[in-house]
Amino acid sequence: MTEDSSIQFLTQEESAEVDKALLSSPEKFLTRLTISSLRLLKTIAQQEGVTVEELTPEQIIAWFENDGKIRREQGIEAATLKW
């Protein structure tokens, strides 16, 4: 998964664009989350070898479990999500 280690799910520029939008604070949060989620779903789909539309909840859950396992066993830099 190190090939995805440079993925940025929301850039500072995009976040600034969301800040400029005529949205409430909760709407801005949801907008940022949605943009980030789309990028993450694309990453998961690519790693699973399917389209985003073909992803199942089970595949998404398994992906998160695997990414967490990589983080615990190999360190945060080896995982896709850096938290």
Backbone torsions as a table, in degrees:
resi	resn	phi	psi	omega
1	MET	NA	-2.1	-178.9
2	THR	-63.8	-21.8	177.8
3	GLU	-61.8	-23.5	-179.5
4	ASP	-98.8	5.5	-173.8
5	SER	-64.7	-19.2	-179.3
6	SER	-95.1	3.6	-179.4
7	ILE	-63.7	130.5	174.5
8	GLN	-112.4	116.2	-173.8
9	PHE	-78.4	-22.2	175.2
10	LEU	-153.8	118.5	-179.2
11	THR	-79.7	163.3	176.9
12	GLN	-63.7	-35.4	179.3
13	GLU	-65.4	-42.5	178.4
14	GLU	-65.1	-40.4	178.2
15	SER	-62.2	-39.8	177.8
16	ALA	-64.7	-38.2	177.3
17	GLU	-62.9	-40.7	177.3
18	VAL	-63.5	-41.8	178.5
19	ASP	-58.2	-36.1	-178.4
20	LYS	-76.4	-17.7	-177.2
21	ALA	-67.0	151.3	179.2
22	LEU	-83.3	71.2	-177.5
23	LEU	-129.6	155.1	173.7
24	SER	-73.5	166.4	178.6
25	SER	-57.4	-46.0	177.7
26	PRO	-62.3	-36.7	178.6
27	GLU	-67.1	-38.5	177.4
28	LYS	-64.0	-43.9	177.8
29	PHE	-59.1	-47.5	-179.1
30	LEU	-64.5	-36.2	177.5
31	THR	-63.9	-46.8	177.2
32	ARG	-60.3	-44.8	179.9
33	LEU	-61.4	-40.5	-178.6
34	THR	-66.9	-44.1	178.1
35	ILE	-61.6	-47.3	179.1
36	SER	-62.4	-41.8	-179.0
37	SER	-63.9	-40.2	177.9
38	LEU	-60.0	-45.7	179.7
39	ARG	-64.4	-39.8	178.8
40	LEU	-66.3	-42.1	177.8
41	LEU	-62.0	-37.5	176.5
42	LYS	-63.8	-40.3	178.3
43	THR	-64.0	-46.8	179.5
44	ILE	-61.4	-46.5	-179.2
45	ALA	-60.2	-43.7	179.3
46	GLN	-61.0	-44.9	-179.6
47	GLN	-67.6	-29.6	179.3
48	GLU	-86.1	-11.6	179.7
49	GLY	74.1	31.4	179.1
50	VAL	-133.7	172.1	173.1
51	THR	-82.4	163.2	177.4
52	VAL	-57.3	-40.4	-178.0
53	GLU	-64.9	-26.0	-178.6
54	GLU	-86.6	-12.2	-179.6
55	LEU	-60.6	139.3	176.1
56	THR	-107.2	158.0	175.1
57	PRO	-55.5	-36.8	-179.7
58	GLU	-63.7	-39.9	178.2
59	GLN	-66.0	-39.6	179.9
60	ILE	-65.9	-44.4	178.4
61	ILE	-61.5	-45.9	180.0
62	ALA	-62.1	-38.1	178.8
63	TRP	-62.8	-46.1	178.8
64	PHE	-62.8	-40.3	177.4
65	GLU	-60.9	-44.3	-179.2
66	ASN	-66.5	-42.5	179.1
67	ASP	-63.1	-39.4	176.2
68	GLY	-63.9	-39.4	178.6
69	LYS	-64.7	-43.3	177.6
70	ILE	-60.5	-44.7	179.9
71	ARG	-59.3	-44.2	-178.6
72	ARG	-69.4	-40.3	-173.9
73	GLU	-87.0	-33.6	-173.3
74	GLN	-116.5	-8.8	-180.0
75	GLY	101.7	161.5	-173.6
76	ILE	-61.8	-33.7	-177.2
77	GLU	-69.1	-22.4	179.0
78	ALA	-81.6	-20.5	-178.3
79	ALA	-83.8	160.2	176.5
80	THR	-75.7	-46.8	179.4
81	LEU	-87.2	128.4	-175.3
82	LYS	-104.1	71.1	177.5
83	TRP	-135.4	NA	NA
